[in-house]
Amino acid sequence: MTENNEPTDKAAGTALHENAGEESDRPTPRMLSWARNSAAYRLSKRMMTERQLSDAITRKARQKFDGISDEQVKALAASAVAFGLDVKALDDTAYAEIRSRSSARAGKSKKAIAQTLAQKGVDREIVTQALTDADDLRAAVVYARRRAFGPFRRADLDDKQKARELSAFARQGFAYDIGARVFAMETEEAEEILGGEAW
């Protein structure tokens, strides 16, 4: 009898172990409630991308719950993102459009904006669409005004200053021809560009 029952006992033990493993991969109701509340709090404070919220929940969950498994962490992050989408507080397209416009007005190039959005997890197609109407020339003039370059220059122009200004435009992601144009631009033209409809 013992020999006949042994395989059955082992099978039962294996099944219990597998079920326990499956349970350990599922977040507890307390964990899920925390993830929703944490997502709601974060999204009420500022706009976030799906990746930003996922990363924030992942990081905080590991700090908050001792012994939490990787699968539980992934499930909590996914639950938080799903919650944000359900309540329409997460929208990568709207985020990209708003950040693109505000960044361009602050003198950021399309290249710099695209890099920032990519780092925040925004899909490349969404980034491309958000930057469709961006005007790098106007953004470069804004940047020049902020740095007192080109038509807004107050210092005497020499070779050192010229190199400094042109390299600064390049570091900000502006194409050489745009940087060179703004560098040599007259104040009247710059003011006309800035006086137009802001993108």
C-alpha positions in Angstrom: 0.0 0.0 0.0 2.8 2.3 0.9 4.5 1.7 -2.4 1.3 2.2 -4.3 0.5 5.4 -2.4 3.9 6.9 -2.7 3.7 8.3 -6.2 0.3 9.8 -5.4 1.7 11.5 -2.3 4.6 12.8 -4.3 2.3 14.1 -7.1 0.1 15.8 -4.5 3.2 17.4 -2.9 4.4 18.6 -6.3 1.0 20.1 -7.1 0.9 21.9 -3.8 4.4 23.3 -4.4 3.4 24.5 -7.8 0.3 26.1 -6.5 2.3 27.9 -3.8 4.7 29.1 -6.4 1.9 30.5 -8.5 0.4 32.2 -5.5 3.8 33.8 -4.7 3.9 35.3 -8.2 0.5 37.0 -7.7 0.4 40.3 -5.8 -1.7 40.3 -2.7 -4.9 42.5 -2.5 -3.0 44.8 -0.2 -0.2 45.2 -2.8 -2.7 45.9 -5.6 -4.5 48.4 -3.5 -1.2 50.2 -2.7 -0.2 50.2 -6.4 -3.5 51.9 -7.4 -3.3 54.4 -4.6 0.4 55.2 -5.3 -0.4 55.6 -9.0 -3.3 57.9 -8.2 -1.1 60.1 -6.0 1.7 60.3 -8.5 -0.5 61.1 -11.4 -2.4 63.8 -9.4 1.0 65.6 -8.8 2.3 65.7 -12.4 2.0 64.3 -15.9 3.9 61.0 -16.4 4.6 58.6 -19.2 3.6 55.0 -18.9 7.3 54.0 -18.4 7.8 56.7 -15.8 4.9 55.4 -13.7 5.9 51.8 -14.2 9.5 52.6 -13.1 8.3 54.5 -10.1 6.0 51.8 -8.9 8.7 49.1 -9.5 11.3 51.0 -7.5 8.9 51.8 -4.6 7.4 48.3 -4.5 10.8 46.8 -3.9 11.4 49.2 -1.1 8.0 48.8 0.5 7.4 45.0 0.4 10.1 42.7 1.8 10.7 39.6 -0.2 8.5 40.6 -3.1 9.1 38.5 -6.2 10.0 39.9 -9.6 6.7 38.6 -11.0 4.8 40.5 -8.3 6.7 43.7 -9.0 5.9 43.4 -12.7 2.3 42.7 -12.0 2.0 45.7 -9.7 3.7 48.0 -12.3 1.3 46.7 -15.0 -1.7 47.2 -12.6 -0.7 50.8 -11.9 -0.3 51.6 -15.6 -3.7 50.0 -16.4 -5.3 52.0 -13.7 -3.7 55.2 -15.1 -5.0 54.4 -18.6 -8.5 53.5 -17.3 -8.9 56.9 -15.5 -7.4 58.7 -18.5 -4.6 60.1 -16.4 -1.9 58.4 -18.6 -1.6 59.5 -22.2 1.9 59.4 -23.8 0.6 61.2 -26.9 -0.7 64.2 -24.9 2.4 64.1 -22.7 4.7 64.3 -25.8 2.7 67.1 -27.4 2.7 69.2 -24.2 6.3 68.6 -23.4 7.4 69.3 -27.0 5.6 72.6 -27.1 6.9 73.9 -23.8 10.4 72.7 -24.5 10.5 74.4 -27.9 9.3 77.6 -26.3 12.1 77.3 -23.9 14.7 77.1 -26.7 15.1 73.3 -27.0 15.9 71.8 -30.4 13.8 69.0 -31.9 16.8 66.6 -31.4 17.1 67.5 -27.7 13.3 67.2 -27.2 13.2 63.8 -29.0 16.0 62.5 -26.8 14.3 63.6 -23.7 11.0 62.0 -24.7 12.7 58.7 -25.7 14.4 58.6 -22.3 11.0 58.8 -20.7 9.7 55.9 -22.7 7.6 57.6 -25.3 7.3 55.6 -28.5 9.3 56.9 -31.5 6.2 57.4 -33.7 4.5 59.5 -31.0 7.6 61.6 -30.7 7.9 62.1 -34.4 4.2 63.2 -34.6 4.6 65.5 -31.6 7.5 67.3 -33.3 5.9 67.7 -36.7 5.2 71.4 -36.3 8.3 72.3 -34.2 10.4 75.2 -35.5 14.1 74.7 -34.8 14.9 78.2 -36.1 12.6 79.9 -33.6 13.8 77.7 -30.8 17.4 78.6 -31.7 16.6 82.3 -31.5 14.9 81.7 -28.1 18.1 79.9 -27.0 20.3 82.7 -28.3 18.2 85.3 -26.4 18.5 83.3 -23.2 22.3 83.0 -23.6 22.9 86.5 -25.1 24.3 85.0 -28.3 24.1 86.2 -31.9 21.7 89.1 -32.3 21.4 89.4 -28.5 25.2 89.4 -27.9 26.5 92.0 -25.4 30.1 90.9 -25.4 32.6 91.8 -28.0 32.8 89.2 -30.8 36.2 87.5 -31.3 37.3 84.1 -32.4 36.9 82.6 -29.0 33.3 84.0 -28.6 32.4 82.8 -32.1 33.6 79.3 -31.3 31.8 79.3 -28.0 28.5 80.3 -29.5 28.6 77.9 -32.4 29.6 75.0 -30.3 26.8 75.8 -27.8 24.2 75.6 -30.6 25.6 72.3 -31.6 25.6 70.9 -28.1 21.9 71.8 -27.9 21.1 69.7 -30.9 20.7 72.5 -33.5 22.0 71.8 -37.0 25.1 73.8 -38.0 23.3 75.9 -40.6 20.7 77.0 -38.1 23.3 77.8 -35.5 25.3 79.8 -38.0 22.2 81.7 -39.2 21.2 82.8 -35.7 24.8 83.6 -34.9 25.0 86.1 -37.8 21.4 87.3 -37.5 20.4 90.9 -37.1 18.4 91.9 -34.1 15.4 93.0 -36.3 15.1 89.6 -37.9 15.4 87.9 -34.5 12.7 90.0 -33.1 10.5 89.4 -36.1 10.8 85.6 -35.6 10.1 85.8 -31.9 7.2 88.2 -32.5 5.4 85.6 -34.7 2.9 83.0 -33.6 4.6 80.9 -30.9 4.6 77.3 -31.6 
